[in-house]
Amino acid sequence: MAVPLAFFGLFFAYPVAAIVGRGLKTDEGWQFGRFAEVLGRPDIADVLWFTTWQAFASTLLTLLIALPAAYVFARFEFPGKQLLRAVVTVPFVLPTVVVGTAFLALLGRGGLLDDLVGVRLDTTVWAILLAHVFFNYAVVVRTVGGLWTQLDPRQEEAARVLGAGRFTAWRRVTLPALAPAVAAASLMVFLFTFSSFGVVLILGGPAYSTLEVEVYRQTAQLLDLPTAAVLTMVQFAAIGAILAVHAWTVRKRETALSLVDPGRTTHRPRGWAQRTLLGGVLLTVALLIAAPLGVLVERSFDTPGGYGLGYYRALQDAGAGGGTFLVAPLEAIWNSLQYALAATAIALVIGGLAAAALTRREGRFVRGFDALLMLPLGVSAVTVGFGFLITLDEPPLDLRTSWILVPLAQALVGVPFVVRTMLPVLRAVDGRLREAAAVLGASPLRAWREVDLPLVRRALLIAAGFAFAVSLGEFGATVFIARADRPTLPVAVARLLGRAGELNYGQAMALSTILMLVCAVSLLLLERLRPDKTSGEF
């Protein structure tokens, strides 16, 4: 545990604590009265209220739309199922900046909906809610569907034989068994939407702001560190409570059910009702998932002179963005790949050590350590990025001008995915195999290399793929620490969207399309690596 604890202490706890200290501590001591002062402001109360109710609304809407798809993937076999599973998961690994850009192309000024019926939904709450459903659809499908496919259908059939109707049997037998998975999925969706940044920043306009967006405005635009510190602590407390409940639901799901081989639970759709359900899910995927991505690609080719590669060619010119960049925007692709590879290597080392430690120990301290590893998913990445600037600026850790600063911030987000992917597989390794290797003279390192590594190699590759994808799209912290001459793809997209002009908008669409394709290719490779039985929580 020592290495992961040192990493999180230095690059997560220290920057966050420094921001809070700068905002709440003066020469006269700690100013805790600022909590009441900040939280009593009407504008901050509006932010807190919007952050909370939109997270609840987004979670409920995602469940209503995604649960039928979870059932379809769990119980039906149909042509193209694996490809469709990959398609619905693409939004989850997309950067939130790209998600916002895709819905801007669909619902914004000059978007598809504006062209067809003259209606714009950008800067409305509906655009934000739909984008959140788009982003979190796969969380419900994979978390709930992964458990649903392993539930023994004979239990529900037995209830039907005893006289229960179809709905009663589902409500009394299947739903209680699914409840822990539904709760875990709901909490993850609530976590991601409660801390939403890129989507609200692009689609919300000045009218809507979540806690994360408000922290960004208070630090980057208003330089009001006391307000940012209070909001960071409020978000930290909320996320901590969410993660504690999530850990409880995960433990309950792992221990309460007897599961069967997924191959025994699926079948071809039978009858008009099941075929209609399958058709409805396919239509939903087409409208909710494929349409925004398709419009994003279409807009990247739609130049003033007709369809062509004009916006893509402009990415090679540093002056095409009207002074937005010191280098050609196309260089952001190479920068992002370099950063993401370095972040993936760091995340694998830190996450692998953490997962191995969690399999060797039990107890309250270990559960707390597990929760600590998940905190970067919900705590303000904006705070972490700004904290990097004010803490890692003196020897022996003067990293503000070093390229490694960006991968370190990205690795913080990648580590939880590595841990959650590898942990179930490591726990499934029979400890007697390691003991047998030790009896035969193997050192602990050789036993791990000869016993554990071959068994977890596939999970390790999946973890690397997820860490690479999420590192590639990290935006909240990177927007502060990426140098002007080495922007990442998400930062480049946000800068282009922040400037007026058709060329800037077209280049943002082109860069978003490139980033989407890189993430999609990574995901398709993950699907080929994933075994038949679900490994990990993602």
Salt bridges, closest charged atoms under 4 A:
ASP43 OD2 - ARG41 NH2 2.94
GLU77 OE2 - LYS81 NZ 3.58
ASP115 OD2 - ARG299 NH2 2.99
ASP122 OD2 - ARG120 NH2 2.86
ASP152 OD2 - ARG154 NH2 2.79
GLU254 OE2 - ARG427 NH1 3.87
GLU298 OE1 - ARG299 NH1 2.42
ASP370 OD1 - ARG420 NH1 3.00
ASP430 OD2 - ARG432 NH2 2.80
GLU450 OE2 - ARG449 NE 3.96
ASP452 OD2 - ARG434 NH2 2.84
ASP485 OD2 - ARG483 NH2 3.11
GLU527 OE2 - ARG142 NH2 2.17
GLU537 OE1 - ARG253 NH2 3.81
GLU537 OE2 - ARG420 NE 3.00
